[in-house]
Amino acid sequence: DGLIKIWDIRMLDDISNIHVVNTYSKGLSEVYWCPTRPGILASLSREESCIKIWDIRNPVVDIKKSDSSDYNLPLKKVYNFKETVASFSWHPKDETKIIVLQNERLQ
């Protein structure tokens, strides 16, 4: 469904305590927290050749949308990959660096 759901495990009984990020991507395959900046995460969809960066503490909102569940916009999109991205990982100490693995086509 392309939704990233984040719970505060201190309050699992409170269903209103769920933060939802709508990535608008089918086939969501990976989600990682940034190791150096709290509240920043990145997502990858199998169907896209871009990595989306999200700020859940200060979400970017789409003022054109009227439904609050659709307000999420990525903080940034990392793209320009020639092939579909297979996997990625944050650099452990530098939030500006991500390593990307791509599937190489055999011809």
Secondary structure, 3 states (H helix, E strand, C coil): CCEEEECCHHHCCCHHHCEEEECCCCCEEEEEECCCCCCEEEEEECCCCCEEEEECCCCEECCCCCCHHHCEECCEEECCCCCCEEEEEECCCCCCCEEEEECCCCC
